[in-house]
Amino acid sequence: MNYVLQGIASEDMVQLFAPLPTAAGTPVLGLAETDIEVRIRKAGASGYTVKTLIPADWVDRGGGNYSIQFSSIDFDTLGAFRYQIIAVGATPFIQYEDILSVVASLPVFPSDPPTINEQTDVPPGVSPDPVFQGNTLTINGTDLLGATSVTINGIVVPITAASNSQLQVTVTKPDVVIGIDHAVVVETPGGQAIASVSVELDPSDIPGSGMVNLYGFIHNPGTGSPYSGISVVGRVLDMPNIGMGVGWTDELVRAATDGNGRFDLKLPQGVRVEIEISRIRYRRVFQTPMVASANIFTEIP
């Protein structure tokens, strides 16, 4: 059903076809307003009346497609507006009929509900995962533009950028607490979409003497080519300091190797840590050095 506003001029698109039996389904080309007759029946009327046409009321759009112009007077009555187009010239065509709904205001149709990509999609639904407190979280999906709110673990977080396929929000601290698999809920006029993300304490928020960047390179021992996407996990074992109300010893820091096989983990200086790289069966406990950067394979005793 097509809707038109009461008292507003409008046009409707039509396509006309040749009649049976010889050329059925063939578009009829080149019709002028003198080749047709338009009959109108407004809501409540007992029959059809003929509309007086001028050349501007009938526009040939090509390929058997035409547009017919209706005036504001044609749409002065609310309800069903029926019209017919019949052949009166030398070129016959199948009689065309349509119904328009004349309304005082156009109806508002619900928007499509949003979706959030799976984490296995490209791009993933939420990135990065885990995300540090205070950092930006990117949400990828569909129909995200116009989001009215985004919450993480029930906390409303500010939207800093938005498009139909992506939202960016700030993981506010200390409001969004540290934890695993917090619900990420996107609300739009069309509905809601839900994903999950883990939230970690930003290493730069850890009180203490400073931070050290622990790095290394992982390569395939058979080919020598770099391993990319290898997960590396670090854990602080004996640090009693409390950051943002959370004991740092309960938190993990994760990283993954890049295209060169390199990973980087930022951890506090001078504390005992555990580093685990499951893919290469590596696990080691040591005290972090009092330096800004160190290779865990070659520079730590």
Rosetta blueprint (number, residue, H / E / L):
1 M L
2 N E
3 Y E
4 V E
5 L E
6 Q L
7 G L
8 I L
9 A L
10 S E
11 E E
12 D E
13 M E
14 V E
15 Q E
16 L L
17 F E
18 A L
19 P L
20 L L
21 P L
22 T L
23 A L
24 A L
25 G L
26 T L
27 P E
28 V L
29 L L
30 G L
31 L L
32 A L
33 E H
34 T H
35 D H
36 I E
37 E E
38 V E
39 R E
40 I E
41 R E
42 K L
43 A L
44 G L
45 A L
46 S L
47 G L
48 Y L
49 T E
50 V E
51 K E
52 T L
53 L L
54 I L
55 P H
56 A H
57 D H
58 W E
59 V E
60 D E
61 R E
62 G E
63 G L
64 G L
65 N E
66 Y E
67 S E
68 I E
69 Q E
70 F E
71 S L
72 S L
73 I L
74 D L
75 F L
76 D L
77 T L
78 L L
79 G E
80 A E
81 F E
82 R E
83 Y E
84 Q E
85 I E
86 I E
87 A E
88 V L
89 G L
90 A L
91 T L
92 P L
93 F L
94 I L
95 Q L
96 Y E
97 E E
98 D E
99 I E
100 L E
101 S E
102 V E
103 V E
104 A L
105 S L
106 L L
107 P L
108 V L
109 F L
110 P L
111 S L
112 D L
113 P L
114 P L
115 T E
116 I E
117 N L
118 E L
119 Q L
120 T L
121 D L
122 V L
123 P L
124 P L
125 G L
126 V E
127 S E
128 P L
129 D L
130 P L
131 V E
132 F E
133 Q L
134 G L
135 N L
136 T E
137 L E
138 T E
139 I E
140 N E
141 G E
142 T E
143 D L
144 L L
145 L L
146 G L
147 A L
148 T L
149 S E
150 V E
151 T E
152 I E
153 N L
154 G L
155 I E
156 V E
157 V E
158 P L
159 I E
160 T E
161 A E
162 A E
163 S L
164 N L
165 S L
166 Q E
167 L E
168 Q E
169 V E
170 T E
171 V L
172 T L
173 K L
174 P L
175 D L
176 V L
177 V L
178 I L
179 G E
180 I E
181 D E
182 H E
183 A E
184 V E
185 V E
186 V E
187 E E
188 T E
189 P L
190 G L
191 G E
192 Q E
193 A E
194 I E
195 A E
196 S E
197 V E
198 S E
199 V E
200 E E
201 L L
202 D L
203 P H
204 S H
205 D H
206 I L
207 P L
208 G L
209 S L
210 G L
211 M E
212 V E
213 N E
214 L E
215 Y E
216 G E
217 F E
218 I L
219 H E
220 N L
221 P L
222 G L
223 T L
224 G L
225 S L
226 P E
227 Y L
228 S L
229 G L
230 I L
231 S E
232 V E
233 V E
234 G E
235 R E
236 V E
237 L L
238 D L
239 M L
240 P L
241 N L
242 I E
243 G E
244 M L
245 G L
246 V E
247 G E
248 W H
249 T H
250 D H
251 E L
252 L E
253 V E
254 R E
255 A E
256 A E
257 T L
258 D L
259 G L
260 N L
261 G L
262 R E
263 F E
264 D E
265 L E
266 K E
267 L E
268 P E
269 Q L
270 G L
271 V L
272 R E
273 V E
274 E E
275 I E
276 E E
277 I E
278 S H
279 R H
280 I H
281 R L
282 Y E
283 R E
284 R E
285 V E
286 F E
287 Q E
288 T L
289 P L
290 M L
291 V L
292 A L
293 S E
294 A E
295 N E
296 I L
297 F L
298 T L
299 E L
300 I L
301 P L
